[in-house]
Structure formats: C-alpha cells, structure tokens
Amino acid sequence: MSISTIAHSAQRRVTVSTSDGVELVVREYGARRAELTVVLIHGHCLRTESWTDVRDALLREHAGAKVVCYDHRGHGESAAAPRQTYNLERLGRDLHEVLDVVAPTGPVVLVGHSMGGMTVLTYVSGYQHEVGTRIVGVGLVATAASGLADAGFGRLLRNPIISVFQAAVRRAPRLMQHAKMLACKVFAPVVRTAEFGDRTVSPRVLALSEAMHNATSIVTMASFLSAFKVFDRTDALPVLSRIPTVVMCGTADLMTPPSHSVAMAAAIDYADLVLVDGAGHSVIMEQPGEVAGAIARLVTRASAVDGRGELAFAA
C-alpha cells in the first residue's frame, strides 16, 4: 500500500493504493490526532458528498473529532477497478486497508449507509477479532444484513431483466454507458421514487442524488447487483453485541424497508433502533440532523467521557 497526501484548510486528501492496485480517494476532517476516528461509508452509486451535511453537523457538535470519508472503488474520485472486484468481500478488504492508513492506531467507529452498511457488516464478519478492540462502535443506516431481494424495491433484483442488463453491460460497456447518459432524464423519476417515494424533498437533495447516480459508471452500477441479490451477513450481527451499535432507517424507505432494520436490531444485544419518521432511503441527505444526532450518541457510548460529560477527544 502507498499513500500521498495533499493538505487543504477544511480537509486532508489522501490517496490509498489497495493491495490489488486500485487508488481510493480518502478525505479526513477535524483533528489529526483525535482519540477516536469516525468513518462514514457511502452507498451504491453515491460518493463522499452524500455525507456532507451529516459530517458537518457531527464536527460542529464534536469539534475535536476526526471524521474520515472515502469513495468506494468505481465511485466518485476513486479509480475504476476490474469488474470482478465489484463485490462486498473486496469492499470489506478496501475498508481494512483504508483504516490501516488513516487510523492505524486508536479506536474507530464505523458508520455505513446502504451498501456502506453492507461493507461494514462484511468487515465485521471478516475481522471479528477487531470488534471490541479496534472497532468500538458501529452504525448501520438504511441497510440490510440479508434478504435484500425479499422486500421493497429489492424484489426487482430477482427480475430476469437484471441479468439481461448485466450481460449487455459486459458485452458492450461503452455503448451501454452512452445509453445510460441518454436515459438519465428518463430514469431520474425512477431513482427519485426509489429513494424518496412521493414525498417532497429539497431540490438540492434531489439534484445531488441524481448527479451522483448519473456520474457512476454503468459497469460499476451493474456489477454490484449480483452481490446484493445473494448478500447475507447475518453472522456479523451477534458479533456487534460486543459494542455499542445503532441501527437507523427511514419509515418510508422503499429500498431497504424498516423490516430489515428491525430484524438487525433484534439480533444485536442492546442495539439502539432509530426509525426516522417519513424519511426514505436517502435519510442521510433528507434528515442529516437526526442522523448526525444518532451518530453523536453512538460516539458518546463508544468513547471515554471526561468529568464534564463531554467526549474526551485529543486535538
């Protein structure tokens, strides 16, 4: 692994080269040497910017914290990768390699949204010995441990048209990418319905969501679908009983309905279940204050507390 760093006033940009040679763009915010690092992990076809409002709210509340965000392979500013590496097992290893660079020592809280939550669960399953030592808290937001194709819009994963779509992308990726760009306006309402339902949301949130989806390559978009259909990391849930865990979901989430969150919380001892009334799959952009508040409470549970009842971050 190798890294290069460019300093910015509001952030520090790090490039992590993974063991299979893919460069991931990572951003660090806040204190360089905080007692605890919070890592925010984005979802499918999104990028670091999906966490912007949550991140800012978290840093306002805990100015001494260190917050890390990064773009998955094939997403955002990170490099594209071979199609066969677009799976959750590889994302779990990517997360481990990012942590080895940006948080090699000290406790870590992992918070994942959607595919990011699945990445966290895959990490927990593969590195169980780190839970309760290196990993001291976990947040699972609008995600699932299994059965994605059994409820909500996830049922579409079983539709034969998905296999046809994936085969077309494998045969002619450039043609399909061109077709995707032409079809963006056509599919925008579908994406909007899947993430937000028929609720009224901020135009800024809609624009950001659509831009992130549209910027993601068709190969990245299609390749992860097979992994979602068979994803099952229920083995990781009992492991999370060792540490503070929050499970959060919007009550109007059509992609990962609340039933997934309820099932995960039930399998984790003392998990904090938070249902955000009226929010959809993009709860981190729709209700960033509520999400940041839940993460802040998680951090408080997972961190040392000084005599004033404040988090004992070291700047």
C-alpha positions as CSV (number, residue, x, y, z in Angstrom):
1,M,0.0,0.0,0.0
2,S,1.2,3.5,-0.7
3,I,-0.3,6.9,0.1
4,S,0.1,10.5,-1.0
5,T,-1.4,13.5,0.9
6,I,-2.5,17.0,-0.2
7,A,-3.3,19.4,2.6
8,H,-6.4,21.5,2.5
9,S,-7.7,24.0,5.0
10,A,-11.0,22.2,5.6
11,Q,-9.9,18.7,4.8
12,R,-6.9,16.4,4.1
13,R,-7.0,14.4,0.9
14,V,-5.3,11.0,1.0
15,T,-4.9,8.5,-1.8
16,V,-4.8,4.9,-0.7
17,S,-3.5,2.3,-3.1
18,T,-5.1,-1.0,-2.3
19,S,-3.4,-4.4,-2.4
20,D,-4.8,-5.0,-5.9
21,G,-3.6,-1.6,-7.1
22,V,-6.8,0.5,-7.1
23,E,-6.4,4.0,-5.9
24,L,-9.1,5.1,-3.4
25,V,-9.6,8.8,-2.6
26,V,-10.0,9.4,1.1
27,R,-10.8,12.7,3.0
28,E,-10.0,13.4,6.6
29,Y,-11.7,16.2,8.6
30,G,-11.1,17.6,12.0
31,A,-8.4,16.8,14.5
32,R,-5.3,15.0,13.1
33,R,-4.7,13.2,16.4
34,A,-8.1,12.6,17.9
35,E,-8.8,9.9,20.4
36,L,-11.4,8.3,18.2
37,T,-11.9,8.2,14.4
38,V,-15.4,8.1,12.8
39,V,-15.5,6.6,9.3
40,L,-18.6,7.3,7.2
41,I,-19.0,4.9,4.3
42,H,-21.4,5.7,1.4
43,G,-23.8,3.6,-0.6
44,H,-24.1,2.2,-4.1
45,C,-23.8,4.8,-6.9
46,L,-23.2,7.6,-4.3
47,R,-20.0,9.2,-3.1
48,T,-18.4,11.0,-0.1
49,E,-20.6,14.1,-0.8
50,S,-23.7,12.2,0.3
51,W,-22.4,12.5,3.9
52,T,-21.6,16.2,3.7
53,D,-24.4,17.5,5.9
54,V,-24.1,14.7,8.5
55,R,-20.3,15.2,8.6
56,D,-20.6,18.9,9.1
57,A,-23.2,18.5,11.9
58,L,-21.1,15.9,13.6
59,L,-18.0,18.1,13.5
60,R,-19.9,21.1,14.9
61,E,-21.0,19.0,17.8
62,H,-17.6,17.4,18.4
63,A,-15.0,19.9,17.1
64,G,-12.2,17.6,18.3
65,A,-13.3,14.6,16.4
66,K,-11.6,13.1,13.4
67,V,-14.1,12.1,10.6
68,V,-13.0,10.1,7.6
69,C,-14.9,9.6,4.3
70,Y,-13.8,7.8,1.2
71,D,-15.1,6.9,-2.3
72,H,-15.5,3.2,-3.0
73,R,-13.7,1.7,-6.0
74,G,-15.5,2.7,-9.1
75,H,-17.3,5.6,-7.3
76,G,-16.7,9.3,-7.1
77,E,-13.0,10.2,-7.4
78,S,-11.7,6.8,-6.7
79,A,-10.3,4.7,-9.6
80,A,-12.3,2.2,-11.6
81,A,-11.4,-1.4,-11.0
82,P,-11.8,-4.8,-12.7
83,R,-15.5,-5.8,-12.9
84,Q,-15.0,-9.0,-10.9
85,T,-13.7,-7.0,-7.9
86,Y,-17.1,-5.1,-7.6
87,N,-18.3,-7.2,-4.7
88,L,-18.8,-6.8,-0.9
89,E,-15.8,-9.0,0.1
90,R,-13.5,-6.7,-1.8
91,L,-15.1,-3.6,-0.3
92,G,-14.6,-5.1,3.2
93,R,-10.9,-5.5,2.4
94,D,-10.7,-2.0,1.0
95,L,-12.1,-0.6,4.3
96,H,-9.5,-2.5,6.2
97,E,-6.7,-1.1,4.0
98,V,-8.1,2.4,4.3
99,L,-8.1,2.1,8.1
100,D,-4.6,0.8,8.2
101,V,-3.5,4.1,6.5
102,V,-5.7,6.8,8.1
103,A,-6.4,5.2,11.5
104,P,-3.6,2.7,12.2
105,T,-4.0,3.1,15.9
106,G,-6.8,4.1,18.3
107,P,-10.5,3.2,18.4
108,V,-12.7,3.5,15.4
109,V,-16.5,3.9,14.9
110,L,-17.8,2.6,11.5
111,V,-21.0,4.0,10.1
112,G,-22.3,2.8,6.7
113,H,-25.3,3.8,4.6
114,S,-26.9,1.2,2.3
115,M,-24.1,-0.6,0.5
116,G,-21.8,1.1,3.0
117,G,-23.6,-0.7,5.8
118,M,-23.2,-4.0,4.0
119,T,-19.5,-3.2,3.7
120,V,-19.3,-2.7,7.5
121,L,-21.1,-6.0,8.1
122,T,-18.7,-7.7,5.7
123,Y,-15.8,-6.2,7.5
124,V,-17.1,-7.2,10.9
125,S,-17.6,-10.8,9.6
126,G,-14.0,-11.0,8.3
127,Y,-12.3,-9.2,11.2
128,Q,-14.2,-10.3,14.2
129,H,-11.2,-10.1,16.4
130,E,-11.1,-6.3,15.9
131,V,-14.7,-5.8,17.3
132,G,-14.4,-4.6,20.8
133,T,-10.7,-3.7,20.4
134,R,-10.1,-1.6,17.3
135,I,-13.8,-1.2,16.3
136,V,-15.6,0.3,19.3
137,G,-18.9,1.3,17.7
138,V,-21.0,0.6,14.5
139,G,-23.8,2.5,12.8
140,L,-26.0,0.7,10.2
141,V,-28.1,3.2,8.2
142,A,-30.8,2.2,5.6
143,T,-29.2,-1.1,5.0
144,A,-29.8,-4.9,5.5
145,A,-27.9,-8.0,6.6
146,S,-29.7,-10.3,4.2
147,G,-32.9,-10.8,2.1
148,L,-32.5,-7.7,0.0
149,A,-34.4,-9.3,-2.8
150,D,-37.3,-10.2,-0.5
151,A,-38.8,-6.8,0.3
152,G,-39.4,-3.4,-1.2
153,F,-37.7,-2.3,-4.4
154,G,-35.1,-5.0,-3.7
155,R,-37.5,-7.5,-5.2
156,L,-36.5,-6.1,-8.6
157,L,-33.2,-7.9,-8.1
158,R,-35.0,-11.2,-8.9
159,N,-36.4,-9.9,-12.2
160,P,-34.8,-11.6,-15.2
161,I,-34.3,-8.2,-16.9
162,I,-31.5,-7.6,-14.4
163,S,-29.5,-10.5,-15.8
164,V,-30.1,-9.3,-19.3
165,F,-29.0,-5.8,-18.4
166,Q,-25.8,-7.1,-16.8
167,A,-25.0,-9.3,-19.8
168,A,-25.4,-6.3,-22.1
169,V,-23.1,-4.2,-20.0
170,R,-20.4,-6.9,-20.1
171,R,-20.7,-7.2,-23.9
172,A,-20.8,-3.5,-24.7
173,P,-19.9,-1.3,-21.8
174,R,-19.2,1.8,-23.8
175,L,-22.4,1.5,-25.7
176,M,-24.4,0.9,-22.5
177,Q,-22.7,3.9,-20.8
178,H,-23.7,6.1,-23.7
179,A,-27.2,4.8,-23.5
180,K,-27.2,5.4,-19.7
181,M,-26.3,9.0,-20.2
182,L,-29.0,9.5,-22.8
183,A,-31.5,7.8,-20.5
184,C,-30.7,9.8,-17.4
185,K,-33.7,12.1,-17.8
186,V,-35.9,9.1,-18.3
187,F,-34.7,7.2,-15.3
188,A,-34.4,10.2,-12.9
189,P,-38.0,9.8,-11.8
190,V,-37.5,6.1,-11.1
191,V,-34.4,6.9,-9.0
192,R,-36.3,9.7,-7.2
193,T,-39.2,7.3,-6.4
194,A,-36.9,4.6,-5.2
195,E,-35.1,6.9,-2.8
196,F,-37.7,9.4,-1.8
197,G,-41.1,7.9,-2.7
198,D,-43.7,10.6,-3.3
199,R,-42.5,12.8,-0.5
200,T,-41.5,16.5,-1.0
201,V,-37.7,16.8,-0.5
202,S,-35.3,19.7,-1.0
203,P,-34.4,20.4,-4.7
204,R,-30.8,20.5,-3.6
205,V,-31.0,17.0,-2.2
206,L,-32.7,15.7,-5.4
207,A,-30.1,17.4,-7.6
208,L,-27.2,16.0,-5.5
209,S,-28.7,12.4,-5.5
210,E,-29.3,12.4,-9.3
211,A,-25.9,13.9,-10.0
212,M,-24.1,11.2,-8.0
213,H,-26.1,8.4,-9.7
214,N,-25.6,9.8,-13.1
215,A,-21.8,10.1,-12.6
216,T,-21.4,6.5,-11.7
217,S,-20.2,4.2,-14.5
218,I,-22.7,1.7,-15.9
219,V,-20.2,-1.1,-15.2
220,T,-20.0,-0.2,-11.5
221,M,-23.7,0.2,-11.3
222,A,-24.5,-3.2,-12.9
223,S,-21.7,-5.3,-11.4
224,F,-22.7,-4.8,-7.8
225,L,-26.3,-6.0,-8.3
226,S,-25.3,-9.7,-8.3
227,A,-23.7,-9.2,-4.9
228,F,-26.8,-7.6,-3.5
229,K,-29.0,-10.5,-4.5
230,V,-27.1,-13.1,-2.5
231,F,-25.8,-10.9,0.3
232,D,-26.1,-12.5,3.7
233,R,-24.0,-11.3,6.7
234,T,-26.4,-12.2,9.5
235,D,-23.3,-13.9,11.0
236,A,-21.9,-10.5,11.8
237,L,-24.9,-9.3,13.9
238,P,-24.2,-11.3,17.1
239,V,-20.6,-10.1,17.0
240,L,-21.9,-6.5,17.2
241,S,-23.4,-7.3,20.6
242,R,-19.9,-6.7,22.0
243,I,-20.0,-3.0,21.2
244,P,-22.5,0.0,21.0
245,T,-24.5,-0.3,17.8
246,V,-27.1,1.9,16.3
247,V,-29.5,0.7,13.5
248,M,-31.3,3.5,11.7
249,C,-33.8,3.6,8.8
250,G,-36.5,6.0,7.4
251,T,-40.0,4.8,7.9
252,A,-40.7,5.5,4.1
253,D,-37.6,3.7,2.8
254,L,-38.6,1.7,-0.2
255,M,-35.2,0.2,-1.0
256,T,-34.4,-1.3,2.4
257,P,-37.7,-1.2,4.3
258,P,-37.7,-0.8,8.1
259,S,-38.3,-4.6,8.5
260,H,-34.6,-5.1,7.7
261,S,-33.6,-2.6,10.4
262,V,-35.9,-4.2,13.0
263,A,-34.6,-7.7,12.2
264,M,-30.9,-6.5,12.6
265,A,-31.6,-4.6,15.8
266,A,-33.3,-7.7,17.2
267,A,-30.2,-9.8,16.6
268,I,-27.8,-7.4,18.3
269,D,-27.9,-7.1,22.1
270,Y,-28.7,-3.6,23.3
271,A,-28.7,-2.1,19.8
272,D,-30.3,1.3,19.5
273,L,-33.0,1.2,16.9
274,V,-33.8,4.6,15.4
275,L,-36.7,5.0,12.9
276,V,-36.9,8.4,11.2
277,D,-40.5,9.3,10.6
278,G,-41.3,9.9,6.9
279,A,-37.7,9.7,5.7
280,G,-36.7,7.5,2.7
281,H,-33.6,5.6,1.6
282,S,-31.6,8.8,1.4
283,V,-32.2,9.5,5.1
284,I,-28.6,10.8,5.4
285,M,-29.4,13.6,3.0
286,E,-33.1,14.1,3.9
287,Q,-32.6,14.3,7.7
288,P,-28.9,14.8,8.3
289,G,-29.5,16.4,11.7
290,E,-31.3,13.3,13.0
291,V,-28.7,11.0,11.6
292,A,-25.8,13.1,13.0
293,G,-27.5,13.1,16.4
294,A,-27.8,9.4,16.4
295,I,-24.1,9.0,15.4
296,A,-23.1,11.5,18.1
297,R,-24.9,9.4,20.7
298,L,-23.2,6.3,19.4
299,V,-19.8,8.0,19.6
300,T,-20.6,9.1,23.2
301,R,-21.4,5.5,24.1
302,A,-18.3,4.2,22.4
303,S,-15.9,6.9,23.8
304,A,-14.3,7.8,27.1
305,V,-16.1,10.6,28.9
306,D,-14.4,13.3,30.9
307,G,-15.6,14.9,34.1
308,R,-17.8,17.4,32.2
309,G,-19.7,14.7,30.4
310,E,-18.0,15.7,27.1
311,L,-16.2,13.4,24.7
312,A,-12.5,13.3,25.6
313,F,-11.1,13.9,22.1
314,A,-7.5,15.0,22.0
315,A,-6.9,17.7,19.4
